[in-house]
């Protein structure tokens, strides 16, 4: 089992930045990738970014230029740096872990981001 705890959300104004963190614990040896997802108010959960165990990062085209994903292996922590935020980035942000050969099976409880105009 893998436990994920997100933090770093909050209320910011448009143009500001936030860094979300996701601390992972449990059996991590079988996890091949870590992802960030966003669920906007009234919307579906969408993939935002991911980083593999090899450090290969990918970001959705919709947020490219605003978002960077990274990790600190020693701290078992994955980060989502968001810059120049816009109101459209408002929503709940979830961290997820993907075991080898499977989808994102493990999810955190989410952290809320609100961007005011």
C-alpha positions in Angstrom: 0.0 0.0 0.0 1.0 3.6 -0.7 -0.1 6.6 1.2 0.0 10.1 -0.3 -0.5 13.4 1.5 -0.7 16.6 -0.5 -0.1 20.1 0.8 0.6 23.6 -0.3 -2.8 24.6 -1.7 -4.4 27.9 -0.8 -6.0 31.1 -2.1 -3.8 33.2 -4.3 -4.3 36.0 -6.8 -3.9 35.7 -10.5 -0.3 35.9 -11.5 1.1 34.5 -8.3 2.7 31.1 -7.8 2.2 28.0 -5.7 4.2 24.9 -5.0 2.3 21.8 -4.1 3.9 18.9 -2.3 3.0 15.2 -2.1 4.7 13.1 0.5 4.6 9.4 -0.2 5.0 6.6 2.3 4.5 2.8 2.4 5.7 0.3 -0.1 7.1 2.5 -2.9 9.4 0.0 -4.6 6.8 -1.0 -7.1 5.9 2.5 -8.1 7.1 3.5 -11.6 5.5 7.0 -11.9 3.9 9.8 -9.9 1.2 12.0 -11.3 -0.7 15.2 -10.5 -4.3 15.6 -11.4 -6.7 18.5 -11.2 -10.4 18.6 -10.7 -12.0 21.9 -11.5 -15.4 22.9 -10.0 -18.0 20.9 -11.8 -15.4 19.3 -14.0 -13.8 15.9 -14.4 -10.5 15.0 -13.0 -7.8 15.7 -15.5 -4.1 14.7 -15.7 -1.7 17.6 -15.3 1.8 16.2 -15.0 3.8 13.2 -14.2 7.3 12.1 -13.3 8.8 8.7 -13.6 11.2 6.9 -11.3 13.9 7.8 -13.9 13.1 11.4 -13.5 11.4 11.8 -16.8 8.8 14.5 -16.5 5.8 15.3 -18.7 3.3 18.1 -18.5 -0.1 18.4 -20.1 -0.2 20.8 -23.1 -2.9 22.8 -21.4 -0.6 23.9 -18.6 2.8 23.8 -20.3 4.7 26.9 -19.5 3.0 27.3 -16.2 3.7 24.0 -14.4 6.8 22.1 -13.5 6.9 18.7 -11.8 9.9 17.5 -9.8 10.7 15.1 -7.0 13.1 14.7 -4.1 13.9 11.1 -3.8 15.4 11.3 -0.4 12.3 12.9 1.0 9.9 10.7 -1.0 8.2 13.9 -2.1 6.8 15.0 -5.4 6.3 18.7 -6.2 4.1 20.6 -8.6 5.4 24.2 -9.2 2.7 26.4 -10.7 3.6 29.9 -11.9 1.6 32.8 -13.2 -1.6 31.2 -12.1 -4.9 32.0 -13.7 -8.4 31.6 -12.3 -8.8 28.5 -14.5 -6.3 26.7 -12.3 -8.8 26.7 -9.5 -9.7 23.2 -8.3 -8.6 20.3 -6.2 -5.2 18.9 -7.0 -4.4 15.3 -6.4 -1.2 13.3 -6.3 -1.3 9.7 -7.5 1.1 6.8 -7.7 1.3 4.3 -10.6 2.6 0.8 -9.9 4.4 -1.0 -12.6 2.0 -2.4 -15.2 -1.0 -0.7 -13.6 -2.8 2.6 -13.7 -2.8 5.2 -11.0 -4.0 3.0 -8.1 -3.1 5.2 -5.1 -4.4 8.7 -4.5 -4.0 11.4 -2.0 -6.9 13.3 -0.4 -6.2 16.4 -2.5 -5.3 20.0 -1.8 -7.5 22.9 -2.9 -6.2 25.7 -5.0 -8.2 28.9 -5.5 -7.0 31.6 -7.9 -8.8 34.9 -7.7 -8.9 37.4 -10.5 
